[in-house]
Amino acid sequence: MPRWLAGLTLVKTVLFLCTGNYYRSRFAEELFNHRAASAQINWQAKSRALAIERGIDNIGPISSLVLWGLTTRGLSAKGANRPPEQCISLDLESADYVIALNELEHRPLMNKRFPNWESRILYWEIGDLELMQPSKALTLIDAQVGALVSALRDSQSAV
């Protein structure tokens, strides 16, 4: 191994998917990145949309609910100015772990747009605004992200 490569540790990626990459997946991404840094694990998150066209009425690059949820946790959004991004095959291929935020909503989208991936990802049960109050959704995402970071930290320290 070249000497310059010996000290590098590869950062692994978790990809969070939701419908518009505006609310749930963005909150998960931001929260995960804060928690991963605090836990000192070699993981980072990114997030993408499965049907970005459904978010045409969204105002701004990120939901104000994400900013509120982070602020109430003493955090800020590092990617607050990044607009939502559509998932492409390369996003899935380059991720080490892929999570869609709601199985009932996202499995059909995965089946239609990325059929080879539908059964290869983990699905959470976090409903969108019309199905779940934001405070409950953000609390559930917080708990899921916390459990994921803990599991990744434990598996990293076991190596």
mmCIF file of the C-alpha atoms, coordinates in Angstrom:
data_MODEL
# 
_entry.id   MODEL 
# 
loop_
_atom_site.group_PDB 
_atom_site.id 
_atom_site.type_symbol 
_atom_site.label_atom_id 
_atom_site.label_alt_id 
_atom_site.label_comp_id 
_atom_site.label_asym_id 
_atom_site.label_entity_id 
_atom_site.label_seq_id 
_atom_site.pdbx_PDB_ins_code 
_atom_site.Cartn_x 
_atom_site.Cartn_y 
_atom_site.Cartn_z 
_atom_site.occupancy 
_atom_site.B_iso_or_equiv 
_atom_site.pdbx_formal_charge 
_atom_site.auth_seq_id 
_atom_site.auth_comp_id 
_atom_site.auth_asym_id 
_atom_site.auth_atom_id 
_atom_site.pdbx_PDB_model_num 
ATOM 1   C CA . MET A 1 1   ? 0.000   0.000  0.000   1.00 0.00 ? 1   MET A CA 1 
ATOM 2   C CA . PRO A 1 2   ? 1.396   3.427  -0.839  1.00 0.00 ? 2   PRO A CA 1 
ATOM 3   C CA . ARG A 1 3   ? 2.497   5.390  2.234   1.00 0.00 ? 3   ARG A CA 1 
ATOM 4   C CA . TRP A 1 4   ? 0.112   8.278  1.432   1.00 0.00 ? 4   TRP A CA 1 
ATOM 5   C CA . LEU A 1 5   ? -2.824  5.844  1.448   1.00 0.00 ? 5   LEU A CA 1 
ATOM 6   C CA . ALA A 1 6   ? -1.904  4.085  4.687   1.00 0.00 ? 6   ALA A CA 1 
ATOM 7   C CA . GLY A 1 7   ? -3.343  6.782  6.966   1.00 0.00 ? 7   GLY A CA 1 
ATOM 8   C CA . LEU A 1 8   ? -6.613  7.229  5.110   1.00 0.00 ? 8   LEU A CA 1 
ATOM 9   C CA . THR A 1 9   ? -9.827  5.690  6.319   1.00 0.00 ? 9   THR A CA 1 
ATOM 10  C CA . LEU A 1 10  ? -12.629 5.290  3.849   1.00 0.00 ? 10  LEU A CA 1 
ATOM 11  C CA . VAL A 1 11  ? -15.864 7.015  4.731   1.00 0.00 ? 11  VAL A CA 1 
ATOM 12  C CA . LYS A 1 12  ? -18.950 4.892  4.200   1.00 0.00 ? 12  LYS A CA 1 
ATOM 13  C CA . THR A 1 13  ? -22.256 6.348  3.092   1.00 0.00 ? 13  THR A CA 1 
ATOM 14  C CA . VAL A 1 14  ? -25.849 5.903  4.157   1.00 0.00 ? 14  VAL A CA 1 
ATOM 15  C CA . LEU A 1 15  ? -28.430 7.134  1.655   1.00 0.00 ? 15  LEU A CA 1 
ATOM 16  C CA . PHE A 1 16  ? -31.804 8.323  2.942   1.00 0.00 ? 16  PHE A CA 1 
ATOM 17  C CA . LEU A 1 17  ? -34.674 8.327  0.438   1.00 0.00 ? 17  LEU A CA 1 
ATOM 18  C CA . CYS A 1 18  ? -38.069 9.971  0.579   1.00 0.00 ? 18  CYS A CA 1 
ATOM 19  C CA . THR A 1 19  ? -40.495 11.282 -1.978  1.00 0.00 ? 19  THR A CA 1 
ATOM 20  C CA . GLY A 1 20  ? -39.314 14.865 -2.475  1.00 0.00 ? 20  GLY A CA 1 
ATOM 21  C CA . ASN A 1 21  ? -35.967 15.125 -0.629  1.00 0.00 ? 21  ASN A CA 1 
ATOM 22  C CA . TYR A 1 22  ? -37.359 18.120 1.189   1.00 0.00 ? 22  TYR A CA 1 
ATOM 23  C CA . TYR A 1 23  ? -38.498 17.031 4.641   1.00 0.00 ? 23  TYR A CA 1 
ATOM 24  C CA . ARG A 1 24  ? -37.988 13.536 6.080   1.00 0.00 ? 24  ARG A CA 1 
ATOM 25  C CA . SER A 1 25  ? -34.861 12.407 4.225   1.00 0.00 ? 25  SER A CA 1 
ATOM 26  C CA . ARG A 1 26  ? -33.230 15.809 4.670   1.00 0.00 ? 26  ARG A CA 1 
ATOM 27  C CA . PHE A 1 27  ? -33.854 15.727 8.427   1.00 0.00 ? 27  PHE A CA 1 
ATOM 28  C CA . ALA A 1 28  ? -32.447 12.189 8.607   1.00 0.00 ? 28  ALA A CA 1 
ATOM 29  C CA . GLU A 1 29  ? -29.378 13.233 6.589   1.00 0.00 ? 29  GLU A CA 1 
ATOM 30  C CA . GLU A 1 30  ? -28.619 16.298 8.703   1.00 0.00 ? 30  GLU A CA 1 
ATOM 31  C CA . LEU A 1 31  ? -29.242 14.526 12.005  1.00 0.00 ? 31  LEU A CA 1 
ATOM 32  C CA . PHE A 1 32  ? -27.204 11.492 10.990  1.00 0.00 ? 32  PHE A CA 1 
ATOM 33  C CA . ASN A 1 33  ? -24.227 13.622 9.959   1.00 0.00 ? 33  ASN A CA 1 
ATOM 34  C CA . HIS A 1 34  ? -24.253 15.481 13.284  1.00 0.00 ? 34  HIS A CA 1 
ATOM 35  C CA . ARG A 1 35  ? -24.571 12.254 15.257  1.00 0.00 ? 35  ARG A CA 1 
ATOM 36  C CA . ALA A 1 36  ? -21.937 10.397 13.216  1.00 0.00 ? 36  ALA A CA 1 
ATOM 37  C CA . ALA A 1 37  ? -19.457 13.217 13.785  1.00 0.00 ? 37  ALA A CA 1 
ATOM 38  C CA . SER A 1 38  ? -20.183 13.185 17.533  1.00 0.00 ? 38  SER A CA 1 
ATOM 39  C CA . ALA A 1 39  ? -19.803 9.396  17.641  1.00 0.00 ? 39  ALA A CA 1 
ATOM 40  C CA . GLN A 1 40  ? -16.585 9.660  15.615  1.00 0.00 ? 40  GLN A CA 1 
ATOM 41  C CA . ILE A 1 41  ? -17.620 7.009  13.119  1.00 0.00 ? 41  ILE A CA 1 
ATOM 42  C CA . ASN A 1 42  ? -16.474 6.939  9.499   1.00 0.00 ? 42  ASN A CA 1 
ATOM 43  C CA . TRP A 1 43  ? -19.940 7.348  8.039   1.00 0.00 ? 43  TRP A CA 1 
ATOM 44  C CA . GLN A 1 44  ? -21.706 10.196 6.308   1.00 0.00 ? 44  GLN A CA 1 
ATOM 45  C CA . ALA A 1 45  ? -25.248 10.576 5.033   1.00 0.00 ? 45  ALA A CA 1 
ATOM 46  C CA . LYS A 1 46  ? -26.732 11.960 1.881   1.00 0.00 ? 46  LYS A CA 1 
ATOM 47  C CA . SER A 1 47  ? -30.353 12.050 0.822   1.00 0.00 ? 47  SER A CA 1 
ATOM 48  C CA . ARG A 1 48  ? -32.285 11.950 -2.418  1.00 0.00 ? 48  ARG A CA 1 
ATOM 49  C CA . ALA A 1 49  ? -35.845 12.043 -3.787  1.00 0.00 ? 49  ALA A CA 1 
ATOM 50  C CA . LEU A 1 50  ? -37.662 9.154  -5.386  1.00 0.00 ? 50  LEU A CA 1 
ATOM 51  C CA . ALA A 1 51  ? -40.266 11.412 -7.040  1.00 0.00 ? 51  ALA A CA 1 
ATOM 52  C CA . ILE A 1 52  ? -38.914 14.960 -6.933  1.00 0.00 ? 52  ILE A CA 1 
ATOM 53  C CA . GLU A 1 53  ? -41.631 16.107 -9.324  1.00 0.00 ? 53  GLU A CA 1 
ATOM 54  C CA . ARG A 1 54  ? -44.196 15.681 -6.539  1.00 0.00 ? 54  ARG A CA 1 
ATOM 55  C CA . GLY A 1 55  ? -42.538 18.516 -4.597  1.00 0.00 ? 55  GLY A CA 1 
ATOM 56  C CA . ILE A 1 56  ? -43.234 21.311 -7.066  1.00 0.00 ? 56  ILE A CA 1 
ATOM 57  C CA . ASP A 1 57  ? -45.146 23.281 -4.412  1.00 0.00 ? 57  ASP A CA 1 
ATOM 58  C CA . ASN A 1 58  ? -42.344 23.117 -1.841  1.00 0.00 ? 58  ASN A CA 1 
ATOM 59  C CA . ILE A 1 59  ? -41.043 26.520 -0.775  1.00 0.00 ? 59  ILE A CA 1 
ATOM 60  C CA . GLY A 1 60  ? -37.277 26.933 -0.589  1.00 0.00 ? 60  GLY A CA 1 
ATOM 61  C CA . PRO A 1 61  ? -34.557 24.293 -0.721  1.00 0.00 ? 61  PRO A CA 1 
ATOM 62  C CA . ILE A 1 62  ? -35.461 22.559 2.569   1.00 0.00 ? 62  ILE A CA 1 
ATOM 63  C CA . SER A 1 63  ? -38.548 22.322 4.753   1.00 0.00 ? 63  SER A CA 1 
ATOM 64  C CA . SER A 1 64  ? -38.827 24.809 7.595   1.00 0.00 ? 64  SER A CA 1 
ATOM 65  C CA . LEU A 1 65  ? -39.821 21.786 9.702   1.00 0.00 ? 65  LEU A CA 1 
ATOM 66  C CA . VAL A 1 66  ? -36.326 20.359 9.218   1.00 0.00 ? 66  VAL A CA 1 
ATOM 67  C CA . LEU A 1 67  ? -34.765 23.605 10.383  1.00 0.00 ? 67  LEU A CA 1 
ATOM 68  C CA . TRP A 1 68  ? -37.130 23.717 13.363  1.00 0.00 ? 68  TRP A CA 1 
ATOM 69  C CA . GLY A 1 69  ? -36.440 20.081 14.257  1.00 0.00 ? 69  GLY A CA 1 
ATOM 70  C CA . LEU A 1 70  ? -32.700 20.613 14.151  1.00 0.00 ? 70  LEU A CA 1 
ATOM 71  C CA . THR A 1 71  ? -32.858 23.891 16.087  1.00 0.00 ? 71  THR A CA 1 
ATOM 72  C CA . THR A 1 72  ? -34.890 22.282 18.883  1.00 0.00 ? 72  THR A CA 1 
ATOM 73  C CA . ARG A 1 73  ? -32.056 19.742 19.142  1.00 0.00 ? 73  ARG A CA 1 
ATOM 74  C CA . GLY A 1 74  ? -29.378 22.448 19.267  1.00 0.00 ? 74  GLY A CA 1 
ATOM 75  C CA . LEU A 1 75  ? -28.224 21.751 15.714  1.00 0.00 ? 75  LEU A CA 1 
ATOM 76  C CA . SER A 1 76  ? -28.153 23.610 12.420  1.00 0.00 ? 76  SER A CA 1 
ATOM 77  C CA . ALA A 1 77  ? -28.566 22.416 8.851   1.00 0.00 ? 77  ALA A CA 1 
ATOM 78  C CA . LYS A 1 78  ? -25.234 22.364 7.043   1.00 0.00 ? 78  LYS A CA 1 
ATOM 79  C CA . GLY A 1 79  ? -26.999 21.673 3.742   1.00 0.00 ? 79  GLY A CA 1 
ATOM 80  C CA . ALA A 1 80  ? -29.836 24.174 4.193   1.00 0.00 ? 80  ALA A CA 1 
ATOM 81  C CA . ASN A 1 81  ? -29.145 25.851 0.855   1.00 0.00 ? 81  ASN A CA 1 
ATOM 82  C CA . ARG A 1 82  ? -28.892 22.648 -1.187  1.00 0.00 ? 82  ARG A CA 1 
ATOM 83  C CA . PRO A 1 83  ? -31.980 22.080 -3.307  1.00 0.00 ? 83  PRO A CA 1 
ATOM 84  C CA . PRO A 1 84  ? -33.693 18.679 -3.320  1.00 0.00 ? 84  PRO A CA 1 
ATOM 85  C CA . GLU A 1 85  ? -32.010 16.141 -5.596  1.00 0.00 ? 85  GLU A CA 1 
ATOM 86  C CA . GLN A 1 86  ? -33.499 13.244 -7.555  1.00 0.00 ? 86  GLN A CA 1 
ATOM 87  C CA . CYS A 1 87  ? -32.064 9.792  -6.869  1.00 0.00 ? 87  CYS A CA 1 
ATOM 88  C CA . ILE A 1 88  ? -30.150 8.212  -9.723  1.00 0.00 ? 88  ILE A CA 1 
ATOM 89  C CA . SER A 1 89  ? -28.677 4.733  -10.016 1.00 0.00 ? 89  SER A CA 1 
ATOM 90  C CA . LEU A 1 90  ? -25.206 5.990  -9.099  1.00 0.00 ? 90  LEU A CA 1 
ATOM 91  C CA . ASP A 1 91  ? -26.537 7.201  -5.729  1.00 0.00 ? 91  ASP A CA 1 
ATOM 92  C CA . LEU A 1 92  ? -27.749 3.695  -4.918  1.00 0.00 ? 92  LEU A CA 1 
ATOM 93  C CA . GLU A 1 93  ? -24.632 1.996  -6.253  1.00 0.00 ? 93  GLU A CA 1 
ATOM 94  C CA . SER A 1 94  ? -22.267 4.232  -4.303  1.00 0.00 ? 94  SER A CA 1 
ATOM 95  C CA . ALA A 1 95  ? -24.096 3.938  -0.967  1.00 0.00 ? 95  ALA A CA 1 
ATOM 96  C CA . ASP A 1 96  ? -23.119 1.358  1.619   1.00 0.00 ? 96  ASP A CA 1 
ATOM 97  C CA . TYR A 1 97  ? -26.547 1.418  3.240   1.00 0.00 ? 97  TYR A CA 1 
ATOM 98  C CA . VAL A 1 98  ? -29.874 2.643  1.807   1.00 0.00 ? 98  VAL A CA 1 
ATOM 99  C CA . ILE A 1 99  ? -32.972 3.554  3.811   1.00 0.00 ? 99  ILE A CA 1 
ATOM 100 C CA . ALA A 1 100 ? -36.341 4.706  2.468   1.00 0.00 ? 100 ALA A CA 1 
ATOM 101 C CA . LEU A 1 101 ? -38.381 6.584  5.042   1.00 0.00 ? 101 LEU A CA 1 
ATOM 102 C CA . ASN A 1 102 ? -41.756 4.882  4.457   1.00 0.00 ? 102 ASN A CA 1 
ATOM 103 C CA . GLU A 1 103 ? -42.305 1.419  3.022   1.00 0.00 ? 103 GLU A CA 1 
ATOM 104 C CA . LEU A 1 104 ? -45.940 1.865  1.958   1.00 0.00 ? 104 LEU A CA 1 
ATOM 105 C CA . GLU A 1 105 ? -45.071 5.038  0.071   1.00 0.00 ? 105 GLU A CA 1 
ATOM 106 C CA . HIS A 1 106 ? -41.578 4.264  -1.196  1.00 0.00 ? 106 HIS A CA 1 
ATOM 107 C CA . ARG A 1 107 ? -41.522 0.561  -2.074  1.00 0.00 ? 107 ARG A CA 1 
ATOM 108 C CA . PRO A 1 108 ? -43.811 1.133  -5.107  1.00 0.00 ? 108 PRO A CA 1 
ATOM 109 C CA . LEU A 1 109 ? -41.593 4.015  -6.252  1.00 0.00 ? 109 LEU A CA 1 
ATOM 110 C CA . MET A 1 110 ? -38.501 1.849  -5.872  1.00 0.00 ? 110 MET A CA 1 
ATOM 111 C CA . ASN A 1 111 ? -40.216 -0.965 -7.783  1.00 0.00 ? 111 ASN A CA 1 
ATOM 112 C CA . LYS A 1 112 ? -41.127 1.391  -10.628 1.00 0.00 ? 112 LYS A CA 1 
ATOM 113 C CA . ARG A 1 113 ? -37.931 3.438  -10.857 1.00 0.00 ? 113 ARG A CA 1 
ATOM 114 C CA . PHE A 1 114 ? -35.236 1.123  -9.481  1.00 0.00 ? 114 PHE A CA 1 
ATOM 115 C CA . PRO A 1 115 ? -36.716 -2.413 -9.569  1.00 0.00 ? 115 PRO A CA 1 
ATOM 116 C CA . ASN A 1 116 ? -33.392 -4.123 -8.864  1.00 0.00 ? 116 ASN A CA 1 
ATOM 117 C CA . TRP A 1 117 ? -33.145 -2.206 -5.589  1.00 0.00 ? 117 TRP A CA 1 
ATOM 118 C CA . GLU A 1 118 ? -36.643 -2.552 -4.183  1.00 0.00 ? 118 GLU A CA 1 
ATOM 119 C CA . SER A 1 119 ? -35.780 -5.512 -1.952  1.00 0.00 ? 119 SER A CA 1 
ATOM 120 C CA . ARG A 1 120 ? -32.211 -4.478 -1.217  1.00 0.00 ? 120 ARG A CA 1 
ATOM 121 C CA . ILE A 1 121 ? -32.935 -1.509 1.008   1.00 0.00 ? 121 ILE A CA 1 
ATOM 122 C CA . LEU A 1 122 ? -34.295 -0.984 4.502   1.00 0.00 ? 122 LEU A CA 1 
ATOM 123 C CA . TYR A 1 123 ? -37.686 0.664  4.919   1.00 0.00 ? 123 TYR A CA 1 
ATOM 124 C CA . TRP A 1 124 ? -38.686 2.721  7.941   1.00 0.00 ? 124 TRP A CA 1 
ATOM 125 C CA . GLU A 1 125 ? -42.266 3.657  8.819   1.00 0.00 ? 125 GLU A CA 1 
ATOM 126 C CA . ILE A 1 126 ? -42.196 7.456  8.959   1.00 0.00 ? 126 ILE A CA 1 
ATOM 127 C CA . GLY A 1 127 ? -45.294 9.008  7.374   1.00 0.00 ? 127 GLY A CA 1 
ATOM 128 C CA . ASP A 1 128 ? -45.334 12.247 5.403   1.00 0.00 ? 128 ASP A CA 1 
ATOM 129 C CA . LEU A 1 129 ? -47.161 15.380 6.595   1.00 0.00 ? 129 LEU A CA 1 
ATOM 130 C CA . GLU A 1 130 ? -50.636 14.208 5.617   1.00 0.00 ? 130 GLU A CA 1 
ATOM 131 C CA . LEU A 1 131 ? -50.176 10.994 7.615   1.00 0.00 ? 131 LEU A CA 1 
ATOM 132 C CA . MET A 1 132 ? -48.149 11.992 10.668  1.00 0.00 ? 132 MET A CA 1 
ATOM 133 C CA . GLN A 1 133 ? -47.688 15.081 12.804  1.00 0.00 ? 133 GLN A CA 1 
ATOM 134 C CA . PRO A 1 134 ? -44.227 16.611 12.204  1.00 0.00 ? 134 PRO A CA 1 
ATOM 135 C CA . SER A 1 135 ? -43.240 16.450 15.875  1.00 0.00 ? 135 SER A CA 1 
ATOM 136 C CA . LYS A 1 136 ? -43.980 12.707 15.909  1.00 0.00 ? 136 LYS A CA 1 
ATOM 137 C CA . ALA A 1 137 ? -42.263 12.091 12.550  1.00 0.00 ? 137 ALA A CA 1 
ATOM 138 C CA . LEU A 1 138 ? -39.128 13.965 13.578  1.00 0.00 ? 138 LEU A CA 1 
ATOM 139 C CA . THR A 1 139 ? -39.052 12.173 16.947  1.00 0.00 ? 139 THR A CA 1 
ATOM 140 C CA . LEU A 1 140 ? -39.289 8.799  15.175  1.00 0.00 ? 140 LEU A CA 1 
ATOM 141 C CA . ILE A 1 141 ? -36.541 9.764  12.710  1.00 0.00 ? 141 ILE A CA 1 
ATOM 142 C CA . ASP A 1 142 ? -34.420 10.933 15.642  1.00 0.00 ? 142 ASP A CA 1 
ATOM 143 C CA . ALA A 1 143 ? -34.851 7.572  17.390  1.00 0.00 ? 143 ALA A CA 1 
ATOM 144 C CA . GLN A 1 144 ? -34.137 5.564  14.220  1.00 0.00 ? 144 GLN A CA 1 
ATOM 145 C CA . VAL A 1 145 ? -31.060 7.636  13.377  1.00 0.00 ? 145 VAL A CA 1 
ATOM 146 C CA . GLY A 1 146 ? -29.820 7.283  16.961  1.00 0.00 ? 146 GLY A CA 1 
ATOM 147 C CA . ALA A 1 147 ? -30.204 3.508  16.819  1.00 0.00 ? 147 ALA A CA 1 
ATOM 148 C CA . LEU A 1 148 ? -28.473 3.369  13.432  1.00 0.00 ? 148 LEU A CA 1 
ATOM 149 C CA . VAL A 1 149 ? -25.508 5.458  14.580  1.00 0.00 ? 149 VAL A CA 1 
ATOM 150 C CA . SER A 1 150 ? -25.174 3.286  17.690  1.00 0.00 ? 150 SER A CA 1 
ATOM 151 C CA . ALA A 1 151 ? -25.236 0.094  15.635  1.00 0.00 ? 151 ALA A CA 1 
ATOM 152 C CA . LEU A 1 152 ? -22.659 1.453  13.191  1.00 0.00 ? 152 LEU A CA 1 
ATOM 153 C CA . ARG A 1 153 ? -20.435 2.647  16.035  1.00 0.00 ? 153 ARG A CA 1 
ATOM 154 C CA . ASP A 1 154 ? -20.650 -0.765 17.703  1.00 0.00 ? 154 ASP A CA 1 
ATOM 155 C CA . SER A 1 155 ? -19.839 -2.600 14.459  1.00 0.00 ? 155 SER A CA 1 
ATOM 156 C CA . GLN A 1 156 ? -16.943 -0.224 13.740  1.00 0.00 ? 156 GLN A CA 1 
ATOM 157 C CA . SER A 1 157 ? -15.423 -0.722 17.192  1.00 0.00 ? 157 SER A CA 1 
ATOM 158 C CA . ALA A 1 158 ? -15.823 -4.501 16.863  1.00 0.00 ? 158 ALA A CA 1 
ATOM 159 C CA . VAL A 1 159 ? -13.544 -4.557 13.807  1.00 0.00 ? 159 VAL A CA 1 
# 
